[in-house]
Amino acid sequence: MLDADRAYPRIDVSMNEIGGALQQSWDETTKQRAHVGTKSLYEEWSKYLLGIESQENGNYIAALRKAREAGEPDPP
C-alpha cells in the first residue's frame, strides 16, 4: 500500500496555472501521450480536481438560479 503523503509531497499549483485548470474542458481531455512521468500525472490530477470542482459548482449555481427564477424547488 502506498502512503501518498510520504510518496508524493504536497503539490502547490501556482497562480498562473489555476486559470488554465479552471478553463480547461476536462471531460474532453484525451490521453494521447505514450509516456508521462508519475510526478507530472500527480500534478495534472491535482489540477483536474480543482477544475472539476469549480465546473461542478458553476453548473450547480446555474441550475439553482434557473430553478429559483422558475419558482421551482432548489436542485439537490
PDB file with SEQRES, HELIX, SHEET and CRYST1 records, atoms N, CA, C and O in Angstrom:
SEQRES   1 A   76  MET LEU ASP ALA ASP ARG ALA TYR PRO ARG ILE ASP VAL          
SEQRES   2 A   76  SER MET ASN GLU ILE GLY GLY ALA LEU GLN GLN SER TRP          
SEQRES   3 A   76  ASP GLU THR THR LYS GLN ARG ALA HIS VAL GLY THR LYS          
SEQRES   4 A   76  SER LEU TYR GLU GLU TRP SER LYS TYR LEU LEU GLY ILE          
SEQRES   5 A   76  GLU SER GLN GLU ASN GLY ASN TYR ILE ALA ALA LEU ARG          
SEQRES   6 A   76  LYS ALA ARG GLU ALA GLY GLU PRO ASP PRO PRO                  
HELIX    1 AA1 ALA A    4  ALA A    7  1                                   4    
HELIX    2 AA2 MET A   15  GLN A   23  1                                   9    
HELIX    3 AA3 TRP A   26  GLU A   28  5                                   3    
HELIX    4 AA4 THR A   38  ALA A   70  1                                  33    
CRYST1    1.000    1.000    1.000  90.00  90.00  90.00 P 1           1          
ATOM      1  N   MET A   1       0.856  -1.181   0.000  1.00  0.00           N  
ATOM      2  CA  MET A   1       0.000   0.000   0.000  1.00  0.00           C  
ATOM      3  C   MET A   1       0.893   1.232   0.000  1.00  0.00           C  
ATOM      4  O   MET A   1       1.863   1.305   0.754  1.00  0.00           O  
ATOM      5  N   LEU A   2       0.571   2.169  -0.823  1.00  0.00           N  
ATOM      6  CA  LEU A   2       1.379   3.368  -0.978  1.00  0.00           C  
ATOM      7  C   LEU A   2       0.846   4.471  -0.085  1.00  0.00           C  
ATOM      8  O   LEU A   2      -0.342   4.793  -0.122  1.00  0.00           O  
ATOM      9  N   ASP A   3       1.714   5.042   0.706  1.00  0.00           N  
ATOM     10  CA  ASP A   3       1.345   6.175   1.544  1.00  0.00           C  
ATOM     11  C   ASP A   3       1.566   7.440   0.719  1.00  0.00           C  
ATOM     12  O   ASP A   3       2.700   7.894   0.572  1.00  0.00           O  
ATOM     13  N   ALA A   4       0.501   8.002   0.189  1.00  0.00           N  
ATOM     14  CA  ALA A   4       0.616   9.126  -0.747  1.00  0.00           C  
ATOM     15  C   ALA A   4       1.223  10.360  -0.098  1.00  0.00           C  
ATOM     16  O   ALA A   4       1.912  11.122  -0.776  1.00  0.00           O  
ATOM     17  N   ASP A   5       0.993  10.581   1.178  1.00  0.00           N  
ATOM     18  CA  ASP A   5       1.558  11.761   1.826  1.00  0.00           C  
ATOM     19  C   ASP A   5       3.077  11.714   1.854  1.00  0.00           C  
ATOM     20  O   ASP A   5       3.730  12.752   1.750  1.00  0.00           O  
ATOM     21  N   ARG A   6       3.642  10.536   1.993  1.00  0.00           N  
ATOM     22  CA  ARG A   6       5.094  10.420   2.015  1.00  0.00           C  
ATOM     23  C   ARG A   6       5.670  10.202   0.626  1.00  0.00           C  
ATOM     24  O   ARG A   6       6.778  10.657   0.340  1.00  0.00           O  
ATOM     25  N   ALA A   7       4.941   9.518  -0.237  1.00  0.00           N  
ATOM     26  CA  ALA A   7       5.450   9.218  -1.566  1.00  0.00           C  
ATOM     27  C   ALA A   7       5.434  10.452  -2.465  1.00  0.00           C  
ATOM     28  O   ALA A   7       6.343  10.646  -3.272  1.00  0.00           O  
ATOM     29  N   TYR A   8       4.406  11.284  -2.327  1.00  0.00           N  
ATOM     30  CA  TYR A   8       4.286  12.484  -3.141  1.00  0.00           C  
ATOM     31  C   TYR A   8       4.106  13.680  -2.225  1.00  0.00           C  
ATOM     32  O   TYR A   8       3.143  13.728  -1.460  1.00  0.00           O  
ATOM     33  N   PRO A   9       4.992  14.626  -2.284  1.00  0.00           N  
ATOM     34  CA  PRO A   9       4.825  15.819  -1.448  1.00  0.00           C  
ATOM     35  C   PRO A   9       3.627  16.639  -1.919  1.00  0.00           C  
ATOM     36  O   PRO A   9       3.118  16.434  -3.021  1.00  0.00           O  
ATOM     37  N   ARG A  10       3.195  17.543  -1.098  1.00  0.00           N  
ATOM     38  CA  ARG A  10       2.060  18.399  -1.426  1.00  0.00           C  
ATOM     39  C   ARG A  10       2.363  19.168  -2.713  1.00  0.00           C  
ATOM     40  O   ARG A  10       3.459  19.699  -2.890  1.00  0.00           O  
ATOM     41  N   ILE A  11       1.387  19.216  -3.596  1.00  0.00           N  
ATOM     42  CA  ILE A  11       1.535  19.940  -4.865  1.00  0.00           C  
ATOM     43  C   ILE A  11       1.008  21.354  -4.675  1.00  0.00           C  
ATOM     44  O   ILE A  11      -0.130  21.555  -4.252  1.00  0.00           O  
ATOM     45  N   ASP A  12       1.838  22.313  -4.987  1.00  0.00           N  
ATOM     46  CA  ASP A  12       1.418  23.708  -4.965  1.00  0.00           C  
ATOM     47  C   ASP A  12       1.161  24.144  -6.398  1.00  0.00           C  
ATOM     48  O   ASP A  12       2.087  24.227  -7.205  1.00  0.00           O  
ATOM     49  N   VAL A  13      -0.091  24.419  -6.708  1.00  0.00           N  
ATOM     50  CA  VAL A  13      -0.452  24.886  -8.043  1.00  0.00           C  
ATOM     51  C   VAL A  13      -0.246  26.388  -8.048  1.00  0.00           C  
ATOM     52  O   VAL A  13      -0.867  27.110  -7.268  1.00  0.00           O  
ATOM     53  N   SER A  14       0.631  26.860  -8.932  1.00  0.00           N  
ATOM     54  CA  SER A  14       0.925  28.294  -8.967  1.00  0.00           C  
ATOM     55  C   SER A  14      -0.267  29.063  -9.534  1.00  0.00           C  
ATOM     56  O   SER A  14      -1.111  28.505 -10.235  1.00  0.00           O  
ATOM     57  N   MET A  15      -0.314  30.334  -9.222  1.00  0.00           N  
ATOM     58  CA  MET A  15      -1.449  31.172  -9.611  1.00  0.00           C  
ATOM     59  C   MET A  15      -1.640  31.218 -11.132  1.00  0.00           C  
ATOM     60  O   MET A  15      -2.772  31.279 -11.611  1.00  0.00           O  
ATOM     61  N   ASN A  16      -0.542  31.190 -11.888  1.00  0.00           N  
ATOM     62  CA  ASN A  16      -0.697  31.272 -13.337  1.00  0.00           C  
ATOM     63  C   ASN A  16      -1.216  29.974 -13.938  1.00  0.00           C  
ATOM     64  O   ASN A  16      -1.611  29.969 -15.104  1.00  0.00           O  
ATOM     65  N   GLU A  17      -1.231  28.881 -13.195  1.00  0.00           N  
ATOM     66  CA  GLU A  17      -1.758  27.606 -13.692  1.00  0.00           C  
ATOM     67  C   GLU A  17      -3.214  27.391 -13.290  1.00  0.00           C  
ATOM     68  O   GLU A  17      -3.892  26.541 -13.868  1.00  0.00           O  
ATOM     69  N   ILE A  18      -3.698  28.138 -12.318  1.00  0.00           N  
ATOM     70  CA  ILE A  18      -5.075  27.954 -11.838  1.00  0.00           C  
ATOM     71  C   ILE A  18      -6.081  28.327 -12.923  1.00  0.00           C  
ATOM     72  O   ILE A  18      -7.072  27.623 -13.115  1.00  0.00           O  
ATOM     73  N   GLY A  19      -5.837  29.429 -13.634  1.00  0.00           N  
ATOM     74  CA  GLY A  19      -6.763  29.845 -14.692  1.00  0.00           C  
ATOM     75  C   GLY A  19      -6.923  28.781 -15.757  1.00  0.00           C  
ATOM     76  O   GLY A  19      -8.037  28.506 -16.204  1.00  0.00           O  
ATOM     77  N   GLY A  20      -5.818  28.181 -16.164  1.00  0.00           N  
ATOM     78  CA  GLY A  20      -5.883  27.108 -17.159  1.00  0.00           C  
ATOM     79  C   GLY A  20      -6.617  25.898 -16.646  1.00  0.00           C  
ATOM     80  O   GLY A  20      -7.359  25.256 -17.390  1.00  0.00           O  
ATOM     81  N   ALA A  21      -6.419  25.573 -15.368  1.00  0.00           N  
ATOM     82  CA  ALA A  21      -7.103  24.419 -14.779  1.00  0.00           C  
ATOM     83  C   ALA A  21      -8.606  24.654 -14.692  1.00  0.00           C  
ATOM     84  O   ALA A  21      -9.393  23.721 -14.849  1.00  0.00           O  
ATOM     85  N   LEU A  22      -9.006  25.904 -14.441  1.00  0.00           N  
ATOM     86  CA  LEU A  22     -10.431  26.208 -14.322  1.00  0.00           C  
ATOM     87  C   LEU A  22     -11.110  26.289 -15.680  1.00  0.00           C  
ATOM     88  O   LEU A  22     -12.294  25.973 -15.794  1.00  0.00           O  
ATOM     89  N   GLN A  23     -10.382  26.707 -16.710  1.00  0.00           N  
ATOM     90  CA  GLN A  23     -10.982  26.881 -18.024  1.00  0.00           C  
ATOM     91  C   GLN A  23     -10.940  25.625 -18.888  1.00  0.00           C  
ATOM     92  O   GLN A  23     -11.705  25.505 -19.845  1.00  0.00           O  
ATOM     93  N   GLN A  24     -10.069  24.708 -18.567  1.00  0.00           N  
ATOM     94  CA  GLN A  24      -9.918  23.504 -19.395  1.00  0.00           C  
ATOM     95  C   GLN A  24     -11.172  22.632 -19.320  1.00  0.00           C  
ATOM     96  O   GLN A  24     -11.756  22.447 -18.252  1.00  0.00           O  
ATOM     97  N   SER A  25     -11.564  22.108 -20.460  1.00  0.00           N  
ATOM     98  CA  SER A  25     -12.699  21.193 -20.511  1.00  0.00           C  
ATOM     99  C   SER A  25     -12.185  19.791 -20.204  1.00  0.00           C  
ATOM    100  O   SER A  25     -11.713  19.093 -21.102  1.00  0.00           O  
ATOM    101  N   TRP A  26     -12.270  19.379 -18.961  1.00  0.00           N  
ATOM    102  CA  TRP A  26     -11.681  18.120 -18.524  1.00  0.00           C  
ATOM    103  C   TRP A  26     -12.422  16.915 -19.072  1.00  0.00           C  
ATOM    104  O   TRP A  26     -11.843  15.833 -19.168  1.00  0.00           O  
ATOM    105  N   ASP A  27     -13.684  17.073 -19.433  1.00  0.00           N  
ATOM    106  CA  ASP A  27     -14.439  15.953 -19.996  1.00  0.00           C  
ATOM    107  C   ASP A  27     -13.926  15.584 -21.382  1.00  0.00           C  
ATOM    108  O   ASP A  27     -14.041  14.433 -21.800  1.00  0.00           O  
ATOM    109  N   GLU A  28     -13.368  16.544 -22.087  1.00  0.00           N  
ATOM    110  CA  GLU A  28     -12.903  16.315 -23.449  1.00  0.00           C  
ATOM    111  C   GLU A  28     -11.406  16.030 -23.516  1.00  0.00           C  
ATOM    112  O   GLU A  28     -10.857  15.881 -24.608  1.00  0.00           O  
ATOM    113  N   THR A  29     -10.752  15.955 -22.388  1.00  0.00           N  
ATOM    114  CA  THR A  29      -9.319  15.694 -22.368  1.00  0.00           C  
ATOM    115  C   THR A  29      -9.051  14.259 -22.791  1.00  0.00           C  
ATOM    116  O   THR A  29      -9.660  13.325 -22.269  1.00  0.00           O  
ATOM    117  N   THR A  30      -8.146  14.089 -23.729  1.00  0.00           N  
ATOM    118  CA  THR A  30      -7.791  12.749 -24.185  1.00  0.00           C  
ATOM    119  C   THR A  30      -6.381  12.421 -23.734  1.00  0.00           C  
ATOM    120  O   THR A  30      -5.549  13.311 -23.557  1.00  0.00           O  
ATOM    121  N   LYS A  31      -6.131  11.181 -23.555  1.00  0.00           N  
ATOM    122  CA  LYS A  31      -4.815  10.714 -23.136  1.00  0.00           C  
ATOM    123  C   LYS A  31      -4.087  10.161 -24.348  1.00  0.00           C  
ATOM    124  O   LYS A  31      -4.186   8.967 -24.634  1.00  0.00           O  
ATOM    125  N   GLN A  32      -3.373  10.988 -25.050  1.00  0.00           N  
ATOM    126  CA  GLN A  32      -2.665  10.578 -26.253  1.00  0.00           C  
ATOM    127  C   GLN A  32      -1.158  10.573 -26.038  1.00  0.00           C  
ATOM    128  O   GLN A  32      -0.399  10.615 -27.006  1.00  0.00           O  
ATOM    129  N   ARG A  33      -0.724  10.523 -24.823  1.00  0.00           N  
ATOM    130  CA  ARG A  33       0.697  10.545 -24.538  1.00  0.00           C  
ATOM    131  C   ARG A  33       1.187   9.128 -24.293  1.00  0.00           C  
ATOM    132  O   ARG A  33       0.538   8.347 -23.597  1.00  0.00           O  
ATOM    133  N   ALA A  34       2.325   8.808 -24.865  1.00  0.00           N  
ATOM    134  CA  ALA A  34       2.877   7.467 -24.702  1.00  0.00           C  
ATOM    135  C   ALA A  34       3.488   7.298 -23.314  1.00  0.00           C  
ATOM    136  O   ALA A  34       3.361   6.237 -22.703  1.00  0.00           O  
ATOM    137  N   HIS A  35       4.145   8.330 -22.822  1.00  0.00           N  
ATOM    138  CA  HIS A  35       4.779   8.219 -21.516  1.00  0.00           C  
ATOM    139  C   HIS A  35       4.730   9.567 -20.809  1.00  0.00           C  
ATOM    140  O   HIS A  35       5.114  10.593 -21.370  1.00  0.00           O  
ATOM    141  N   VAL A  36       4.266   9.548 -19.609  1.00  0.00           N  
ATOM    142  CA  VAL A  36       4.253  10.734 -18.770  1.00  0.00           C  
ATOM    143  C   VAL A  36       4.751  10.298 -17.403  1.00  0.00           C  
ATOM    144  O   VAL A  36       4.322   9.274 -16.872  1.00  0.00           O  
ATOM    145  N   GLY A  37       5.639  11.065 -16.849  1.00  0.00           N  
ATOM    146  CA  GLY A  37       6.181  10.729 -15.539  1.00  0.00           C  
ATOM    147  C   GLY A  37       5.141  10.775 -14.443  1.00  0.00           C  
ATOM    148  O   GLY A  37       4.133  11.473 -14.557  1.00  0.00           O  
ATOM    149  N   THR A  38       5.387  10.035 -13.389  1.00  0.00           N  
ATOM    150  CA  THR A  38       4.436   9.952 -12.284  1.00  0.00           C  
ATOM    151  C   THR A  38       4.198  11.311 -11.639  1.00  0.00           C  
ATOM    152  O   THR A  38       3.065  11.640 -11.288  1.00  0.00           O  
ATOM    153  N   LYS A  39       5.247  12.094 -11.482  1.00  0.00           N  
ATOM    154  CA  LYS A  39       5.085  13.412 -10.865  1.00  0.00           C  
ATOM    155  C   LYS A  39       4.200  14.295 -11.735  1.00  0.00           C  
ATOM    156  O   LYS A  39       3.370  15.038 -11.210  1.00  0.00           O  
ATOM    157  N   SER A  40       4.360  14.229 -13.050  1.00  0.00           N  
ATOM    158  CA  SER A  40       3.520  15.019 -13.951  1.00  0.00           C  
ATOM    159  C   SER A  40       2.061  14.588 -13.853  1.00  0.00           C  
ATOM    160  O   SER A  40       1.163  15.430 -13.862  1.00  0.00           O  
ATOM    161  N   LEU A  41       1.821  13.289 -13.759  1.00  0.00           N  
ATOM    162  CA  LEU A  41       0.450  12.797 -13.613  1.00  0.00           C  
ATOM    163  C   LEU A  41      -0.168  13.267 -12.304  1.00  0.00           C  
ATOM    164  O   LEU A  41      -1.351  13.605 -12.255  1.00  0.00           O  
ATOM    165  N   TYR A  42       0.636  13.288 -11.242  1.00  0.00           N  
ATOM    166  CA  TYR A  42       0.153  13.739  -9.934  1.00  0.00           C  
ATOM    167  C   TYR A  42      -0.202  15.223  -9.982  1.00  0.00           C  
ATOM    168  O   TYR A  42      -1.217  15.634  -9.421  1.00  0.00           O  
ATOM    169  N   GLU A  43       0.625  16.028 -10.646  1.00  0.00           N  
ATOM    170  CA  GLU A  43       0.328  17.454 -10.781  1.00  0.00           C  
ATOM    171  C   GLU A  43      -0.928  17.670 -11.627  1.00  0.00           C  
ATOM    172  O   GLU A  43      -1.765  18.511 -11.300  1.00  0.00           O  
ATOM    173  N   GLU A  44      -1.055  16.907 -12.714  1.00  0.00           N  
ATOM    174  CA  GLU A  44      -2.234  17.036 -13.565  1.00  0.00           C  
ATOM    175  C   GLU A  44      -3.495  16.604 -12.824  1.00  0.00           C  
ATOM    176  O   GLU A  44      -4.552  17.213 -12.993  1.00  0.00           O  
ATOM    177  N   TRP A  45      -3.394  15.574 -12.016  1.00  0.00           N  
ATOM    178  CA  TRP A  45      -4.533  15.110 -11.223  1.00  0.00           C  
ATOM    179  C   TRP A  45      -4.983  16.196 -10.256  1.00  0.00           C  
ATOM    180  O   TRP A  45      -6.183  16.400 -10.072  1.00  0.00           O  
ATOM    181  N   SER A  46      -4.033  16.897  -9.634  1.00  0.00           N  
ATOM    182  CA  SER A  46      -4.373  17.985  -8.713  1.00  0.00           C  
ATOM    183  C   SER A  46      -5.115  19.093  -9.447  1.00  0.00           C  
ATOM    184  O   SER A  46      -6.096  19.628  -8.930  1.00  0.00           O  
ATOM    185  N   LYS A  47      -4.660  19.443 -10.643  1.00  0.00           N  
ATOM    186  CA  LYS A  47      -5.329  20.472 -11.438  1.00  0.00           C  
ATOM    187  C   LYS A  47      -6.705  19.988 -11.890  1.00  0.00           C  
ATOM    188  O   LYS A  47      -7.663  20.760 -11.928  1.00  0.00           O  
ATOM    189  N   TYR A  48      -6.792  18.704 -12.233  1.00  0.00           N  
ATOM    190  CA  TYR A  48      -8.069  18.120 -12.643  1.00  0.00           C  
ATOM    191  C   TYR A  48      -9.113  18.261 -11.531  1.00  0.00           C  
ATOM    192  O   TYR A  48     -10.245  18.676 -11.780  1.00  0.00           O  
ATOM    193  N   LEU A  49      -8.724  17.914 -10.315  1.00  0.00           N  
ATOM    194  CA  LEU A  49      -9.666  18.012  -9.197  1.00  0.00           C  
ATOM    195  C   LEU A  49     -10.116  19.447  -8.971  1.00  0.00           C  
ATOM    196  O   LEU A  49     -11.293  19.701  -8.718  1.00  0.00           O  
ATOM    197  N   LEU A  50      -9.187  20.379  -9.062  1.00  0.00           N  
ATOM    198  CA  LEU A  50      -9.516  21.795  -8.908  1.00  0.00           C  
ATOM    199  C   LEU A  50     -10.474  22.249  -9.999  1.00  0.00           C  
ATOM    200  O   LEU A  50     -11.453  22.941  -9.716  1.00  0.00           O  
ATOM    201  N   GLY A  51     -10.201  21.867 -11.240  1.00  0.00           N  
ATOM    202  CA  GLY A  51     -11.046  22.267 -12.358  1.00  0.00           C  
ATOM    203  C   GLY A  51     -12.425  21.646 -12.318  1.00  0.00           C  
ATOM    204  O   GLY A  51     -13.422  22.331 -12.547  1.00  0.00           O  
ATOM    205  N   ILE A  52     -12.494  20.353 -12.029  1.00  0.00           N  
ATOM    206  CA  ILE A  52     -13.791  19.664 -11.967  1.00  0.00           C  
ATOM    207  C   ILE A  52     -14.661  20.231 -10.849  1.00  0.00           C  
ATOM    208  O   ILE A  52     -15.859  20.437 -11.039  1.00  0.00           O  
ATOM    209  N   GLU A  53     -14.069  20.480  -9.695  1.00  0.00           N  
ATOM    210  CA  GLU A  53     -14.842  21.045  -8.587  1.00  0.00           C  
ATOM    211  C   GLU A  53     -15.404  22.405  -8.956  1.00  0.00           C  
ATOM    212  O   GLU A  53     -16.564  22.695  -8.664  1.00  0.00           O  
ATOM    213  N   SER A  54     -14.605  23.236  -9.589  1.00  0.00           N  
ATOM    214  CA  SER A  54     -15.063  24.560  -9.995  1.00  0.00           C  
ATOM    215  C   SER A  54     -16.182  24.468 -11.027  1.00  0.00           C  
ATOM    216  O   SER A  54     -17.172  25.194 -10.934  1.00  0.00           O  
ATOM    217  N   GLN A  55     -16.033  23.579 -12.012  1.00  0.00           N  
ATOM    218  CA  GLN A  55     -17.062  23.431 -13.039  1.00  0.00           C  
ATOM    219  C   GLN A  55     -18.370  22.892 -12.462  1.00  0.00           C  
ATOM    220  O   GLN A  55     -19.450  23.350 -12.835  1.00  0.00           O  
ATOM    221  N   GLU A  56     -18.276  21.924 -11.558  1.00  0.00           N  
ATOM    222  CA  GLU A  56     -19.495  21.384 -10.952  1.00  0.00           C  
ATOM    223  C   GLU A  56     -20.186  22.426 -10.084  1.00  0.00           C  
ATOM    224  O   GLU A  56     -21.415  22.502 -10.068  1.00  0.00           O  
ATOM    225  N   ASN A  57     -19.410  23.229  -9.363  1.00  0.00           N  
ATOM    226  CA  ASN A  57     -20.008  24.302  -8.563  1.00  0.00           C  
ATOM    227  C   ASN A  57     -20.694  25.324  -9.452  1.00  0.00           C  
ATOM    228  O   ASN A  57     -21.787  25.791  -9.131  1.00  0.00           O  
ATOM    229  N   GLY A  58     -20.063  25.678 -10.568  1.00  0.00           N  
ATOM    230  CA  GLY A  58     -20.669  26.622 -11.501  1.00  0.00           C  
ATOM    231  C   GLY A  58     -21.954  26.088 -12.106  1.00  0.00           C  
ATOM    232  O   GLY A  58     -22.933  26.822 -12.241  1.00  0.00           O  
ATOM    233  N   ASN A  59     -21.955  24.809 -12.473  1.00  0.00           N  
ATOM    234  CA  ASN A  59     -23.167  24.198 -13.022  1.00  0.00           C  
ATOM    235  C   ASN A  59     -24.291  24.157 -11.994  1.00  0.00           C  
ATOM    236  O   ASN A  59     -25.456  24.364 -12.333  1.00  0.00           O  
ATOM    237  N   TYR A  60     -23.942  23.889 -10.735  1.00  0.00           N  
ATOM    238  CA  TYR A  60     -24.961  23.845  -9.691  1.00  0.00           C  
ATOM    239  C   TYR A  60     -25.565  25.229  -9.461  1.00  0.00           C  
ATOM    240  O   TYR A  60     -26.781  25.366  -9.329  1.00  0.00           O  
ATOM    241  N   ILE A  61     -24.721  26.243  -9.414  1.00  0.00           N  
ATOM    242  CA  ILE A  61     -25.222  27.613  -9.201  1.00  0.00           C  
ATOM    243  C   ILE A  61     -26.130  28.029 -10.362  1.00  0.00           C  
ATOM    244  O   ILE A  61     -27.153  28.679 -10.147  1.00  0.00           O  
ATOM    245  N   ALA A  62     -25.758  27.658 -11.594  1.00  0.00           N  
ATOM    246  CA  ALA A  62     -26.602  27.980 -12.748  1.00  0.00           C  
ATOM    247  C   ALA A  62     -27.956  27.282 -12.636  1.00  0.00           C  
ATOM    248  O   ALA A  62     -28.989  27.892 -12.912  1.00  0.00           O  
ATOM    249  N   ALA A  63     -27.962  26.014 -12.235  1.00  0.00           N  
ATOM    250  CA  ALA A  63     -29.223  25.283 -12.066  1.00  0.00           C  
ATOM    251  C   ALA A  63     -30.045  25.869 -10.921  1.00  0.00           C  
ATOM    252  O   ALA A  63     -31.272  25.925 -10.997  1.00  0.00           O  
ATOM    253  N   LEU A  64     -29.376  26.298  -9.877  1.00  0.00           N  
ATOM    254  CA  LEU A  64     -30.058  26.910  -8.732  1.00  0.00           C  
ATOM    255  C   LEU A  64     -30.738  28.210  -9.142  1.00  0.00           C  
ATOM    256  O   LEU A  64     -31.895  28.445  -8.793  1.00  0.00           O  
ATOM    257  N   ARG A  65     -30.024  29.056  -9.883  1.00  0.00           N  
ATOM    258  CA  ARG A  65     -30.619  30.318 -10.345  1.00  0.00           C  
ATOM    259  C   ARG A  65     -31.813  30.065 -11.266  1.00  0.00           C  
ATOM    260  O   ARG A  65     -32.846  30.725 -11.155  1.00  0.00           O  
ATOM    261  N   LYS A  66     -31.656  29.100 -12.176  1.00  0.00           N  
ATOM    262  CA  LYS A  66     -32.737  28.791 -13.116  1.00  0.00           C  
ATOM    263  C   LYS A  66     -33.976  28.287 -12.372  1.00  0.00           C  
ATOM    264  O   LYS A  66     -35.098  28.674 -12.696  1.00  0.00           O  
ATOM    265  N   ALA A  67     -33.770  27.426 -11.377  1.00  0.00           N  
ATOM    266  CA  ALA A  67     -34.898  26.893 -10.609  1.00  0.00           C  
ATOM    267  C   ALA A  67     -35.587  27.996  -9.814  1.00  0.00           C  
ATOM    268  O   ALA A  67     -36.815  28.034  -9.746  1.00  0.00           O  
ATOM    269  N   ARG A  68     -34.818  28.881  -9.219  1.00  0.00           N  
ATOM    270  CA  ARG A  68     -35.426  29.962  -8.418  1.00  0.00           C  
ATOM    271  C   ARG A  68     -36.177  30.954  -9.292  1.00  0.00           C  
ATOM    272  O   ARG A  68     -37.223  31.468  -8.896  1.00  0.00           O  
ATOM    273  N   GLU A  69     -35.643  31.227 -10.484  1.00  0.00           N  
ATOM    274  CA  GLU A  69     -36.353  32.113 -11.407  1.00  0.00           C  
ATOM    275  C   GLU A  69     -37.658  31.507 -11.880  1.00  0.00           C  
ATOM    276  O   GLU A  69     -38.629  32.227 -12.113  1.00  0.00           O  
ATOM    277  N   ALA A  70     -37.694  30.187 -12.025  1.00  0.00           N  
ATOM    278  CA  ALA A  70     -38.904  29.492 -12.467  1.00  0.00           C  
ATOM    279  C   ALA A  70     -39.844  29.188 -11.309  1.00  0.00           C  
ATOM    280  O   ALA A  70     -40.946  28.683 -11.523  1.00  0.00           O  
ATOM    281  N   GLY A  71     -39.417  29.491 -10.073  1.00  0.00           N  
ATOM    282  CA  GLY A  71     -40.257  29.225  -8.903  1.00  0.00           C  
ATOM    283  C   GLY A  71     -40.294  27.766  -8.522  1.00  0.00           C  
ATOM    284  O   GLY A  71     -41.228  27.333  -7.848  1.00  0.00           O  
ATOM    285  N   GLU A  72     -39.315  27.003  -8.931  1.00  0.00           N  
ATOM    286  CA  GLU A  72     -39.239  25.583  -8.607  1.00  0.00           C  
ATOM    287  C   GLU A  72     -38.363  25.370  -7.383  1.00  0.00           C  
ATOM    288  O   GLU A  72     -37.615  26.266  -6.991  1.00  0.00           O  
ATOM    289  N   PRO A  73     -38.451  24.184  -6.772  1.00  0.00           N  
ATOM    290  CA  PRO A  73     -37.577  23.898  -5.623  1.00  0.00           C  
ATOM    291  C   PRO A  73     -36.110  23.812  -6.043  1.00  0.00           C  
ATOM    292  O   PRO A  73     -35.785  23.490  -7.186  1.00  0.00           O  
ATOM    293  N   ASP A  74     -35.240  24.110  -5.082  1.00  0.00           N  
ATOM    294  CA  ASP A  74     -33.800  24.060  -5.365  1.00  0.00           C  
ATOM    295  C   ASP A  74     -33.375  22.660  -5.743  1.00  0.00           C  
ATOM    296  O   ASP A  74     -33.898  21.683  -5.206  1.00  0.00           O  
ATOM    297  N   PRO A  75     -32.415  22.549  -6.680  1.00  0.00           N  
ATOM    298  CA  PRO A  75     -31.919  21.218  -7.048  1.00  0.00           C  
ATOM    299  C   PRO A  75     -31.144  20.588  -5.885  1.00  0.00           C  
ATOM    300  O   PRO A  75     -30.601  21.299  -5.039  1.00  0.00           O  
ATOM    301  N   PRO A  76     -31.097  19.276  -5.849  1.00  0.00           N  
ATOM    302  CA  PRO A  76     -30.394  18.623  -4.724  1.00  0.00           C  
ATOM    303  C   PRO A  76     -28.885  18.837  -4.805  1.00  0.00           C  
ATOM    304  O   PRO A  76     -28.146  18.359  -3.944  1.00  0.00           O  
TER     305      PRO A  76                                                      
END                                                                             
